Structure formats: structure tokens, C-alpha cells
Amino acid sequence: MKTFADIESSAKKLPPLEQEELLQALTTSLQNRRRRSEPARGRRVGNDYLLDAPVGAPPMTPERVKQLLEDSP
């Protein structure tokens, strides 16, 4: 399958339940990709400026912060 038309034609040949599963899988994948591409948003809290990580970003654990610091120039 090389073109969208080929993929669409093949998807239409699937049984309805499998079409629904395919739709759900593609929707979830697209939503996750969009979330990963969202930039962090900044906000003021008193005199501090904090970044809110986008949905799906890895948690900032002490181990993660240490690794990021070690990897930075």
C-alpha cells in the first residue's frame, strides 16, 4: 500500500468492528502526537515564572532532572 487511496480502500474492506478499532487506534495515535508537539506554557506565580509541561510529558522526577542536567552542555 503506497497511497492514501490504497489504504482507504483496504480499510473499507475490513469488518465494521475492525474498522472501529482502526479508527480508535489512529485517533489515539494522532492525539498523542499532537500532545507531544505542544510547547510548554509559562505562567507567573508571584515573582516566579513557571512552565507547565504539555499533557503526556514525562514527569520531572529528581532522576529526570539530574539526567537532563548531565546531558546539557
Secondary structure as UniProt FT lines:
FT   HELIX           4..12
FT   HELIX           16..37
FT   STRAND          41..45
FT   TURN            46..47
FT   STRAND          48..52
FT   TURN            55..56
FT   HELIX           62..71
//
